[in-house]
Amino acid sequence: MRELDDYRDRYKHARLSRDNGILTVQLHTDGGPLVWGDGPHTELGYLFADIAADAENRVVILGGTGSAFCERLDDSWVGKMTPQKWQKIFFHGQRLLLNLLDIEVPVVAVVNGPARVHAEIALLSDIVIATSDAVLQDAPHLKFGTVPSDGVHVVWQELLGPNRGRAFLLLADRIQAEEAQRLGLYYRVLPDPDAAWAEARRIAEDLAAKPSTVLRYTRFALTRRLRRVVAEGLQFGLALEGLGSFESWPAGEAE
């Protein structure tokens, strides 16, 4: 069991608050929009595990900070690969998506702007509210010569269908917010982050009024398939991504 005081200030890249059982999680880098890199990749899986272990959480709202959900990559994290470096990535990468799906209460996402790096973190939520500029993309993988298989290979084919999902990853395709809503990726698109956060809060309050066991068992039922397909493909995909990285970034050379 966890209590919020045990983990509220533990994570550098997440601001946490709770009111009436609704846990709000704002991802950030130094108080601004989240920049993906070693820190978030290392931390977030463990944050999700702490959230899952806290029985006082009835609904989770997960979103970004400012005008982007996650649009940029910390280039210092991308460089020459070594077995030791990949072992760390593999170790933490196994936990990121699986621990998110192991949260036992409904998760409402706020995509508060462009989500071009690991947008699947938001899209694995049960209800996704987005802003009108919230473009989706898997920007960093093939751009940096990296196999897109750290879970994105499973999630995007599941969400978009096999053919569209494969094209999306191979071409680093961009999906604008209106099209994302038409494709069923977003539940609702609103003009700006304030409106998106307000709608997410309204939905969370409605959900939090339901019995706790109903909320938890519903989450189990709705995520069962996703948990299975992600678990089946994640370790194999991470292994392929690691092997591919040694072609793009020769082993034995330090960053």
N, C-alpha and C positions, 0 to 999 in steps of 0.2 A: 504494500500500500504506500502511496505517496500523498503528501499534502502540498498545497501550492507553495507554502513557505520553504519547502525543501528544494524547489527548483525554480522559483520565480526569477531569481537573479543569477542563475547558473549559466545562462546562455548569452553569449555576446551578440548574437545576431537575431534575437527575438525579444520583443517587449510583450510582457504578459500582464493581463488584468482579468479579474473575474467578478461578475455581478449576477446574483440570483442564479448561480449554476452555469452561467454562460461564460466560457473562457475565451477571451479575445487574444489572438496571437498575431502580432504584427512583425513580419520579417523585415530586417533592415541591415544596413552597413553604416556604422557611425552616425546613426540617426536619419539617414537618407535611404533611397531605394536600395534594395538588396543587390549586391554585386557578388556573383557566384565565384567561389574559389574554395581553397582548402578549408577555411573556417566553417562556412555553411555546410559543406559536404561532410565534414567531421561531426558537427554538432547536431544537425537537425534530426537524424535518426534517433538519437538519445533523448532529445526533447520530446519527440512523438511517443517514445516509450514511457517517459515520465507522465505525459498527459494521459496515456492509456491506463496507467496504474493509479490514477487519482479518482477515487470514487465520487468526489464532489463535483466533478465535471459532468454536466448534463447535455450540453451542446458546445461545440467548438466553432468559433469564427476564425478563419485563417486567411490572412491577406498580406499585402505588401505595405510599403510606406511611401508617401508622396505621390508622384505621378507615374510610377512604374512598378509592376510586380517584381520582375527580375529581367533586366534588359542587357546587362553588361556582364562580361567575364573578366576576372582578374587574370591578366595575361601572364603574370609571374607564376601562376599555377600550371601553366602549359609550357612544357619544355622537355628536355631530354629525359628519357625514361630509364629507370633502373628497376631491378626486381624488388628492391626494398620499397621504392616509392609506389610501385603498383600493388604490393601487398597491403599497404596502408589504404589505398583507394579501394581495393577489393574488400577489405575488412569492413570499412565504414559503408561502402556502397551497398552491401547486402542488407543493411539495416534501414536505409533511408525510406524506401517505398513500402517495405513490408511492415515496418513499425507505424507508418502513417495509416496503413490499412487495418492495423491492429487496434486503433483507437475505437473504443466500443460504444461511442455515442455519435449522433449525427454531426457531420462536419459541413459547414457552409463556407465557401470560398469567396473572397473578394479579389477579383483580378482588376486591380486599380490602375491599370495602364498596361503598356506592352509587356508581354511575357515571352521573351525570345530565348531564354535559358531555363531549362527544366520547368517548363510550363506544366508538365504532367503532375507536379506536386499539387497545384491548384485543381487540376481537372480530375484528380482521384477523389475529390470531395463529393458529397452527395448532392449538393445544390451549389451552382456556380453563378455568381452575380458579377458582371463585368461592366467596365466603362466603354464608351463608344470608340475609344482609341486603343482598346486592348487587343492588339494584334498578337497572334500566336505563331511561334516558329521554333524549330529546333536548330538554332543558329550555330552553335559552336562545334558540333562533332566533326562533320566532314570538312568544315572550313579549316580545322586544325589537323586534318588527316587522322581523325579518330573514328573508330567503328561506332555507330550509334546503337549500342546494344547494352547499355547499363540500366535496362528497364524500359527505356523509351521504345525499343523495338517491339515490346509486348504491348505497352499501353496505347501507343498511337494506332497500331493495327486493330486493337480492340475497340477504340473509340471511333475511328474513321472507316473501318473495314480494311481487309488485307491489301487491296490494290491502292486505294487512296493513301492508306497509312504508309506503305512502302515508298510511294512517290513523294509524300510529304517529307520523309527522312532523307531520301537520296538527293532531293533537289533543294533541301532547306527551304521548302515552300512557306509562304506567308499566308495566313488565314486572317482576314479582317473580321472585326467583331460581328458585323451583321451576318456574314457568311457562317461564322462559328455558331451563332444562334440558330441559323437555319439548319446546320448540320447536327444540332442537338448537343453541342459542346457547352454552350452557355444556356442557363435557364432564363436569364433576363439580362438585357443590356440597357444601361442608364447613362445619362450624359456625363457624369463626372464622379470622382471618388467619393465626395460627400454623399451623393445620392445612393451610390452603391453600398457604402457602409451602413447608411440608414436602412436600406432595404434588407440587408443581411441581418441587421439587428432585429428588425421587425419579424423576420422569418424565425430567427433563433428564439425570440421570446415566445412565439406561438408553439414552437416545438418543445421548449423547456417546460411548458405547462402540462405536457403529457406525462404519464407515469414513467418512472425511471426504467423499470424492467421492459416496458414497451419500447422505449427509445433504444435501449441496448440490444434487445433481440431483433428489432427492425434493422439496426445497423449490421448485425451479423448476417441477416438474411440478404440484405442488399449488396453486401461486399463479398459474399462467398465466392462467386465466380472470379472476380478480380483477384482476390487473394490467391486463388488456386493458380491462375494463369501467370501471375507475376512470380509466384514462388517457383513454378516449373521452369520459367525461362531466365530468371535473373542471374543465377550463378554462372550458367553456361554463357550468357551474354557478356557478363563481366570478364570472363576468361577470354573470350574472343576479342573484346575491346583491348584487353591487356596485351594479347599477342600482336594485334595490329599496331599498337603504339610503338612497338620495338622496330617496326618497319619505318614509321614516320620519324621517330625520335630514337636514334641508335643508342643501345644500352652502353653503360659504362662511362658516359660523358655527363658530368655534373651540369646543373643549370647555371 
